[in-house]
Amino acid sequence: MSTVTTSVADAAIMLRRNLKHTTRNPLVLFNAVLFPIVIMLMFVWVFGGAFDTGERKYIDYATPGLLVMAISYGLGSTATAVNSDMTKGIINRFKVMDVSRGSVLTGHVVVTTVRCLVADAAILGVAFAMGFDPGASALDWLGAIGLLVLLSFAAGWLTVAVGLAAKTAESAGLATVPLIMLPFLSSAFVPADTMGTGVRQFAQYQPFTPVIETLRGLLEGDPSRGDAIAAGAWCAGFALVGYVWAVATFKKRA
C-alpha cells in the first residue's frame, strides 16, 4: 500500500474517531450547534426591533453574521480535544501504532469543518422558519457555501494549532475566546457605521467583517468584489498560518 493511500486511510480512521467523540459529548453539540441558535433567537426576537438596518428585515441582515458566529462557537471543543490528545499521551500511542502523523491533525480539521457546516445548516433552517428571505441566485448560494467551507477549514487549522501550543486543555479552550468574541465586534448584528469611534474602526478592519459582508452580499444577490477579495485573503491567511504553526508545533511536541 502506498504512503498516500495509507495516510488517507489513517485520516478516515481519525475522522471517525473524532466524530464519535463529538456525537457522544452533549456539551460539544450544545456549544457548537444549539447555542448559536439560542443566540439567534435572542438577537432577532428580543433585540432585533431596536436595531436600525435600513429597509432590510433584521433577520435578513443578521443571518450572515450568525452563520460566522456559529463557526466560531464550535472552535473551543476542537482546541480542547487536540490538546487532550497531546497532553494525555494519545499521540504517543498513535506513534507506536504507526499511524500517519498528518492524519491526526487532518482528522481534527475535517471534523471541525463538518461540525461548523452542520451548525450553519441549523442556523439557516431556523432563519428560514423566522422569515429569512434571501435574494441569492444558485451561483450566489454556491459562493456563500464555498466561503463558509473555506472559513471553517481555515479556522479549523488555526484552532488545531492553538490546541497544540497550549499547555493544558483549559488554556486551549480559553485561547479560542477571541475568535468567539470577534463576530460580536463586527458588522454581524449592527452596521459598523453606527458604532462609536474606535469600535467602528476595529469592526471595519477585523478579519470577520469582510467575510460577513461578503456573505451578506451573496445572500442578497449583490456581492461586493472588494469584500470578497479581503474575505478570501483572510481565510487563506488563517489556513496558512494555522497549518504551518500546527505542523511545526506537532513535530516539536510529538
Secondary structure per residue as TSV (DSSP state, phi and psi in degrees):
chain	resnum	aa	ss	phi	psi
A	1	M	-	360.0	134.6
A	2	S	-	-70.9	163.1
A	3	T	H	-62.8	-40.5
A	4	V	H	-63.3	-45.5
A	5	T	H	-62.3	-41.3
A	6	T	H	-63.4	-42.4
A	7	S	H	-63.9	-40.9
A	8	V	H	-64.8	-43.0
A	9	A	H	-64.0	-41.7
A	10	D	H	-64.7	-39.8
A	11	A	H	-63.5	-38.2
A	12	A	H	-64.8	-38.6
A	13	I	H	-65.2	-44.6
A	14	M	H	-63.6	-36.7
A	15	L	H	-63.7	-45.3
A	16	R	H	-62.3	-40.0
A	17	R	H	-60.3	-48.3
A	18	N	H	-69.3	-33.5
A	19	L	H	-64.8	-40.7
A	20	K	H	-64.0	-41.6
A	21	H	H	-61.5	-38.8
A	22	T	H	-66.8	-48.5
A	23	T	H	-68.6	-22.0
A	24	R	T	-93.4	2.4
A	25	N	-	-117.7	97.9
A	26	P	H	-58.7	-33.7
A	27	L	H	-64.8	-40.3
A	28	V	H	-63.1	-45.2
A	29	L	H	-63.8	-38.4
A	30	F	I	-66.0	-48.8
A	31	N	I	-64.8	-37.5
A	32	A	I	-84.4	-33.1
A	33	V	I	-116.9	-49.7
A	34	L	I	-81.9	-39.5
A	35	F	H	-63.2	-40.5
A	36	P	H	-57.8	-33.1
A	37	I	H	-68.1	-39.9
A	38	V	H	-60.2	-44.9
A	39	I	H	-61.4	-40.2
A	40	M	H	-61.6	-48.1
A	41	L	H	-61.8	-39.3
A	42	M	I	-66.6	-47.5
A	43	F	I	-68.4	-41.3
A	44	V	I	-76.0	-47.3
A	45	W	I	-84.0	-33.0
A	46	V	I	-94.0	-49.1
A	47	F	I	-100.5	-16.9
A	48	G	G	-55.2	-37.9
A	49	G	G	-68.1	-16.6
A	50	A	G	-89.7	-8.7
A	51	F	-	-98.6	138.8
A	52	D	-	-97.9	108.0
A	53	T	-	-118.3	25.8
A	54	G	T	75.1	-139.0
A	55	E	T	-83.1	-9.4
A	56	R	S	-79.5	144.0
A	57	K	-	-65.3	147.8
A	58	Y	H	-64.3	-35.3
A	59	I	H	-62.5	-35.2
A	60	D	H	-68.4	-37.3
A	61	Y	H	-72.1	-41.7
A	62	A	H	-81.3	-25.8
A	63	T	H	-56.2	-45.4
A	64	P	H	-57.5	-42.5
A	65	G	H	-66.1	-36.1
A	66	L	H	-67.7	-32.5
A	67	L	H	-63.8	-41.7
A	68	V	H	-69.3	-40.6
A	69	M	H	-61.1	-38.8
A	70	A	H	-62.1	-34.2
A	71	I	H	-67.0	-45.9
A	72	S	H	-67.3	-31.2
A	73	Y	H	-69.6	-20.1
A	74	G	T	-91.2	3.8
A	75	L	H	-82.7	-28.6
A	76	G	H	-60.3	-40.5
A	77	S	H	-66.9	-31.9
A	78	T	H	-66.4	-48.3
A	79	A	H	-59.7	-41.1
A	80	T	H	-66.2	-43.5
A	81	A	H	-64.8	-42.6
A	82	V	H	-63.0	-44.8
A	83	N	H	-64.6	-38.4
A	84	S	H	-63.1	-41.6
A	85	D	H	-59.6	-38.1
A	86	M	H	-76.4	-44.8
A	87	T	H	-84.7	-20.3
A	88	K	T	-98.3	8.1
A	89	G	T	86.8	5.0
A	90	I	H	-63.4	-40.4
A	91	I	H	-61.3	-41.2
A	92	N	H	-63.7	-36.1
A	93	R	H	-63.9	-40.5
A	94	F	H	-64.5	-35.8
A	95	K	H	-64.1	-40.6
A	96	V	H	-64.2	-35.1
A	97	M	T	-80.8	2.1
A	98	D	T	60.9	39.8
A	99	V	-	-83.5	137.6
A	100	S	-	-56.1	128.2
A	101	R	H	-61.8	-41.7
A	102	G	H	-61.5	-30.9
A	103	S	H	-66.5	-29.4
A	104	V	H	-63.7	-46.6
A	105	L	H	-70.6	-43.7
A	106	T	H	-60.7	-39.9
A	107	G	H	-59.2	-42.0
A	108	H	H	-68.3	-39.5
A	109	V	H	-66.4	-44.3
A	110	V	H	-66.5	-43.2
A	111	V	H	-67.1	-32.7
A	112	T	H	-64.2	-44.2
A	113	T	H	-60.9	-45.6
A	114	V	H	-62.4	-44.8
A	115	R	H	-63.0	-39.7
A	116	C	H	-65.1	-40.7
A	117	L	H	-69.2	-35.0
A	118	V	H	-63.3	-43.0
A	119	A	H	-61.5	-41.4
A	120	D	H	-66.6	-38.0
A	121	A	H	-62.7	-39.2
A	122	A	H	-65.7	-41.3
A	123	I	H	-61.5	-44.5
A	124	L	H	-63.9	-41.1
A	125	G	H	-59.7	-45.5
A	126	V	H	-67.8	-37.7
A	127	A	H	-61.1	-44.6
A	128	F	H	-63.1	-37.8
A	129	A	H	-65.4	-25.4
A	130	M	T	-94.2	5.2
A	131	G	T	104.2	13.3
A	132	F	-	-59.8	129.4
A	133	D	-	-134.2	78.5
A	134	P	-	-74.1	152.9
A	135	G	-	-105.5	21.2
A	136	A	-	-74.6	143.9
A	137	S	-	-84.4	175.6
A	138	A	H	-59.4	-39.4
A	139	L	H	-68.1	-38.3
A	140	D	H	-63.7	-41.9
A	141	W	H	-62.1	-40.4
A	142	L	H	-62.4	-41.3
A	143	G	H	-65.3	-40.8
A	144	A	H	-64.3	-44.2
A	145	I	H	-64.3	-41.7
A	146	G	H	-60.9	-40.2
A	147	L	H	-66.9	-39.2
A	148	L	H	-64.9	-39.9
A	149	V	H	-63.8	-44.4
A	150	L	H	-63.1	-43.7
A	151	L	H	-65.6	-41.5
A	152	S	H	-62.9	-43.5
A	153	F	H	-64.2	-45.8
A	154	A	H	-64.7	-45.4
A	155	A	H	-64.0	-32.9
A	156	G	H	-61.5	-46.8
A	157	W	H	-65.2	-41.8
A	158	L	H	-64.3	-38.5
A	159	T	H	-71.4	-37.8
A	160	V	H	-60.8	-41.3
A	161	A	H	-62.9	-42.2
A	162	V	H	-62.4	-43.3
A	163	G	H	-63.2	-37.8
A	164	L	H	-70.0	-35.4
A	165	A	H	-78.3	-25.5
A	166	A	-	-69.3	151.6
A	167	K	S	-80.6	-33.2
A	168	T	S	-134.6	163.9
A	169	A	H	-63.9	-36.8
A	170	E	H	-64.2	-45.4
A	171	S	H	-69.2	-28.4
A	172	A	H	-65.2	-45.3
A	173	G	H	-64.1	-39.3
A	174	L	H	-66.4	-33.5
A	175	A	H	-67.4	-18.3
A	176	T	T	-87.8	-4.4
A	177	V	H	-57.1	-42.5
A	178	P	H	-56.9	-38.4
A	179	L	H	-66.9	-33.2
A	180	I	H	-71.4	-34.9
A	181	M	H	-82.2	-24.9
A	182	L	G	-55.5	-42.0
A	183	P	G	-59.7	-30.3
A	184	F	G	-71.3	-21.8
A	185	L	G	-107.4	39.2
A	186	S	T	-133.0	-165.3
A	187	S	T	-89.3	22.8
A	188	A	S	-64.5	-42.4
A	189	F	S	-113.4	-25.8
A	190	V	S	-142.2	152.1
A	191	P	-	-59.8	140.8
A	192	A	G	-61.7	-29.2
A	193	D	G	-63.7	-21.4
A	194	T	G	-86.4	-4.2
A	195	M	S	-85.2	163.2
A	196	G	-	-73.6	165.0
A	197	T	T	-60.3	137.3
A	198	G	T	97.2	-60.2
A	199	V	H	-66.6	-39.5
A	200	R	H	-61.4	-45.6
A	201	Q	H	-64.9	-40.1
A	202	F	H	-62.8	-44.5
A	203	A	H	-62.5	-36.8
A	204	Q	H	-71.1	-31.6
A	205	Y	H	-111.7	4.1
A	206	Q	S	-81.1	162.3
A	207	P	T	-61.3	-37.2
A	208	F	H	-78.1	-23.1
A	209	T	H	-61.7	-47.7
A	210	P	H	-64.6	-31.5
A	211	V	H	-65.1	-45.5
A	212	I	H	-65.2	-43.7
A	213	E	H	-66.2	-34.7
A	214	T	H	-65.2	-45.9
A	215	L	H	-60.8	-42.3
A	216	R	H	-62.1	-44.1
A	217	G	H	-64.4	-42.1
A	218	L	H	-64.1	-43.6
A	219	L	H	-72.0	-23.3
A	220	E	H	-88.7	-5.7
A	221	G	T	80.4	17.7
A	222	D	-	-142.3	68.2
A	223	P	-	-71.1	150.2
A	224	S	-	-99.6	124.5
A	225	R	H	-64.7	-39.0
A	226	G	H	-63.0	-45.4
A	227	D	H	-63.9	-38.2
A	228	A	H	-65.0	-41.1
A	229	I	H	-64.4	-44.9
A	230	A	H	-64.1	-41.2
A	231	A	H	-63.1	-44.9
A	232	G	H	-63.3	-38.6
A	233	A	H	-66.0	-44.1
A	234	W	H	-62.3	-44.6
A	235	C	H	-63.6	-43.9
A	236	A	H	-62.7	-40.1
A	237	G	H	-63.9	-44.2
A	238	F	H	-58.1	-46.6
A	239	A	H	-63.9	-44.3
A	240	L	H	-66.0	-48.5
A	241	V	H	-62.1	-44.8
A	242	G	H	-61.9	-44.2
A	243	Y	H	-64.2	-50.2
A	244	V	H	-62.3	-44.1
A	245	W	H	-65.0	-43.3
A	246	A	H	-65.1	-45.7
A	247	V	H	-64.7	-43.0
A	248	A	H	-64.1	-43.9
A	249	T	H	-67.5	-38.9
A	250	F	H	-63.5	-43.2
A	251	K	H	-64.5	-34.2
A	252	K	H	-75.1	-38.5
A	253	R	H	-96.7	-26.8
A	254	A	-	-74.6	360.0
